[in-house]
């Protein structure tokens, strides 16, 4: 591959996807374009994430050098960004499956602050060539999946019509996830409440914690039925404001489409976690439609407004996918917002 210097670029959105044009500046401010690259939207999203990781590591090294210089010490390289490296590794491994995938980002608001380094990569099992079970679990092994979780996932893998590879990086925690998603026959959805939809295997590379989560779907609930279920999530001293925000999110989506078209799930774990997940994609909302509730979440948790605003400015036009919340396994309430 031959490198070509470029000191100018511009990005465009066209019917084919994201177009990036490169060139060199000329006298008078003109730019002589030399290369044009067209990327499908999903590929462009992955490129942005891949570029952000080394840039974040570089920025950390610059900050460390500036701090050292201010103290009068010889600058040293900052330690490697382990979370960034693991996120990039997961994206590379899923990319090597060479199958279509969907990329969904999310962020968490809680008393611990804003956690924005979270995403899911989704593939259909049938699209994976060869032994889908072996290839998926090989990704888990590359990411340090504990033996007990790997054996459990191997045993249950036959249920998976789709796979979700998840990542969450925060202070003192790097969590990798593998979700197995069932295809629910209509007769089962009509007969059973709740229905096991996802089985998730999660492990923390820093603390060595591991857990298996069951995501139970309650099909066909109307707004009153969902609110009744939410009341069961927010019990035993859970903050009333979180319950109120969850109900407001339900009302926001329910104003667009009947609540029966929303997908309401609850998460079940052996450690006492009580949480819900409300899928609102069919309501055709954008993140900006949630802004008043984001303000309430930020104020409830005491998160500095600047950090939330900086993220919001980047994602406000993205499709709002899920609003999740409840009481986490650490006993603290939280909200997760998914978008793409």
QUIFENPE-V664821 format. One record per residue. N is the residue number from 1. RES is the residue in three letters. D_LAST is the distance of its C-alpha to the last C-alpha in Angstrom with 2 decimals. Layout:
N_RES_D_LAST, N_RES_D_LAST
This chain:
1_UNK_32.83, 2_UNK_34.33, 3_UNK_32.74, 4_UNK_32.81, 5_UNK_32.80, 6_UNK_30.54, 7_UNK_30.50, 8_UNK_28.31, 9_UNK_25.04, 10_UNK_22.82, 11_UNK_19.32, 12_UNK_18.80, 13_UNK_16.33, 14_UNK_18.32, 15_UNK_18.17, 16_UNK_18.18, 17_UNK_15.10, 18_UNK_15.29, 19_UNK_18.99, 20_UNK_20.57, 21_UNK_24.33, 22_UNK_26.73, 23_UNK_30.32, 24_UNK_33.14, 25_UNK_34.46, 26_UNK_37.86, 27_UNK_40.57, 28_UNK_39.90, 29_UNK_36.17, 30_UNK_35.42, 31_UNK_33.05, 32_UNK_34.08, 33_UNK_31.00, 34_UNK_31.52, 35_UNK_28.34, 36_UNK_25.32, 37_UNK_22.35, 38_UNK_19.83, 39_UNK_16.59, 40_UNK_14.17, 41_UNK_10.63, 42_UNK_9.67, 43_UNK_12.96, 44_UNK_12.45, 45_UNK_9.46, 46_UNK_11.90, 47_UNK_14.67, 48_UNK_13.38, 49_UNK_13.08, 50_UNK_16.43, 51_UNK_18.02, 52_UNK_17.02, 53_UNK_18.82, 54_UNK_22.23, 55_UNK_22.00, 56_UNK_21.55, 57_UNK_24.51, 58_UNK_26.50, 59_UNK_25.95, 60_UNK_27.13, 61_UNK_30.21, 62_UNK_30.97, 63_UNK_30.83, 64_UNK_33.11, 65_UNK_35.48, 66_UNK_35.64, 67_UNK_36.35, 68_UNK_38.99, 69_UNK_40.58, 70_UNK_40.75, 71_UNK_42.55, 72_UNK_44.86, 73_UNK_43.74, 74_UNK_43.05, 75_UNK_39.30, 76_UNK_37.82, 77_UNK_34.55, 78_UNK_31.92, 79_UNK_31.22, 80_UNK_28.43, 81_UNK_24.93, 82_UNK_24.75, 83_UNK_21.22, 84_UNK_19.95, 85_UNK_22.17, 86_UNK_21.03, 87_UNK_17.30, 88_UNK_18.33, 89_UNK_20.67, 90_UNK_18.20, 91_UNK_15.97, 92_UNK_19.29, 93_UNK_20.63, 94_UNK_17.79, 95_UNK_17.95, 96_UNK_21.68, 97_UNK_21.26, 98_UNK_20.71, 99_UNK_18.74, 100_UNK_15.50, 101_UNK_12.55, 102_UNK_8.91, 103_UNK_7.00, 104_UNK_5.07, 105_UNK_6.08, 106_UNK_8.41, 107_UNK_11.62, 108_UNK_14.99, 109_UNK_17.68, 110_UNK_21.19, 111_UNK_24.76, 112_UNK_23.97, 113_UNK_21.72, 114_UNK_18.15, 115_UNK_16.60, 116_UNK_13.46, 117_UNK_13.96, 118_UNK_12.06, 119_UNK_9.81, 120_UNK_10.19, 121_UNK_11.15, 122_UNK_12.22, 123_UNK_15.24, 124_UNK_17.85, 125_UNK_21.16, 126_UNK_23.23, 127_UNK_21.61, 128_UNK_22.96, 129_UNK_26.38, 130_UNK_29.31, 131_UNK_29.27, 132_UNK_25.69, 133_UNK_26.95, 134_UNK_28.68, 135_UNK_25.91, 136_UNK_23.27, 137_UNK_25.84, 138_UNK_26.85, 139_UNK_23.43, 140_UNK_24.06, 141_UNK_27.54, 142_UNK_26.43, 143_UNK_24.34, 144_UNK_27.33, 145_UNK_26.66, 146_UNK_29.81, 147_UNK_32.33, 148_UNK_32.38, 149_UNK_28.65, 150_UNK_28.89, 151_UNK_31.84, 152_UNK_30.17, 153_UNK_27.06, 154_UNK_29.51, 155_UNK_31.43, 156_UNK_28.50, 157_UNK_26.59, 158_UNK_28.08, 159_UNK_25.97, 160_UNK_22.68, 161_UNK_21.26, 162_UNK_17.92, 163_UNK_17.30, 164_UNK_14.61, 165_UNK_15.40, 166_UNK_14.40, 167_UNK_15.31, 168_UNK_16.22, 169_UNK_18.53, 170_UNK_20.56, 171_UNK_24.19, 172_UNK_26.46, 173_UNK_23.91, 174_UNK_21.96, 175_UNK_20.57, 176_UNK_19.64, 177_UNK_18.67, 178_UNK_19.23, 179_UNK_18.31, 180_UNK_20.34, 181_UNK_19.10, 182_UNK_21.86, 183_UNK_22.17, 184_UNK_24.04, 185_UNK_26.98, 186_UNK_27.35, 187_UNK_30.76, 188_UNK_29.52, 189_UNK_26.87, 190_UNK_29.71, 191_UNK_32.16, 192_UNK_30.56, 193_UNK_28.91, 194_UNK_27.15, 195_UNK_25.84, 196_UNK_24.62, 197_UNK_21.14, 198_UNK_19.95, 199_UNK_22.27, 200_UNK_20.83, 201_UNK_22.84, 202_UNK_22.13, 203_UNK_24.33, 204_UNK_24.80, 205_UNK_26.24, 206_UNK_27.90, 207_UNK_29.45, 208_UNK_29.88, 209_UNK_28.64, 210_UNK_27.35, 211_UNK_26.39, 212_UNK_25.58, 213_UNK_23.37, 214_UNK_23.68, 215_UNK_20.96, 216_UNK_23.04, 217_UNK_21.87, 218_UNK_24.01, 219_UNK_23.75, 220_UNK_24.94, 221_UNK_25.29, 222_UNK_25.87, 223_UNK_24.98, 224_UNK_28.26, 225_UNK_27.73, 226_UNK_24.33, 227_UNK_25.93, 228_UNK_28.84, 229_UNK_26.70, 230_UNK_24.97, 231_UNK_28.51, 232_UNK_29.25, 233_UNK_26.42, 234_UNK_27.69, 235_UNK_31.32, 236_UNK_33.84, 237_UNK_33.35, 238_UNK_29.56, 239_UNK_28.91, 240_UNK_29.29, 241_UNK_26.79, 242_UNK_23.94, 243_UNK_25.13, 244_UNK_25.30, 245_UNK_21.74, 246_UNK_20.54, 247_UNK_22.74, 248_UNK_21.49, 249_UNK_17.84, 250_UNK_19.36, 251_UNK_21.38, 252_UNK_18.54, 253_UNK_16.76, 254_UNK_20.28, 255_UNK_21.25, 256_UNK_18.92, 257_UNK_19.71, 258_UNK_22.31, 259_UNK_21.49, 260_UNK_22.68, 261_UNK_19.55, 262_UNK_17.38, 263_UNK_17.26, 264_UNK_19.01, 265_UNK_19.56, 266_UNK_21.73, 267_UNK_22.01, 268_UNK_25.51, 269_UNK_26.92, 270_UNK_30.53, 271_UNK_30.19, 272_UNK_29.84, 273_UNK_26.12, 274_UNK_25.36, 275_UNK_21.78, 276_UNK_19.61, 277_UNK_16.12, 278_UNK_15.32, 279_UNK_12.73, 280_UNK_12.18, 281_UNK_9.88, 282_UNK_13.24, 283_UNK_14.02, 284_UNK_11.76, 285_UNK_11.22, 286_UNK_9.41, 287_UNK_9.41, 288_UNK_12.75, 289_UNK_14.24, 290_UNK_14.29, 291_UNK_16.18, 292_UNK_19.61, 293_UNK_18.58, 294_UNK_16.95, 295_UNK_20.38, 296_UNK_22.14, 297_UNK_20.31, 298_UNK_21.05, 299_UNK_24.63, 300_UNK_25.13, 301_UNK_24.36, 302_UNK_25.97, 303_UNK_23.13, 304_UNK_24.14, 305_UNK_22.45, 306_UNK_22.07, 307_UNK_19.57, 308_UNK_17.28, 309_UNK_17.77, 310_UNK_17.03, 311_UNK_13.56, 312_UNK_13.02, 313_UNK_14.32, 314_UNK_11.70, 315_UNK_8.55, 316_UNK_10.41, 317_UNK_9.36, 318_UNK_5.56, 319_UNK_5.39, 320_UNK_6.94, 321_UNK_7.09, 322_UNK_10.08, 323_UNK_12.86, 324_UNK_15.15, 325_UNK_18.44, 326_UNK_22.13, 327_UNK_24.63, 328_UNK_23.80, 329_UNK_26.38, 330_UNK_27.79, 331_UNK_28.72, 332_UNK_26.42, 333_UNK_24.01, 334_UNK_20.33, 335_UNK_16.95, 336_UNK_13.57, 337_UNK_10.43, 338_UNK_7.20, 339_UNK_3.79, 340_UNK_0.00
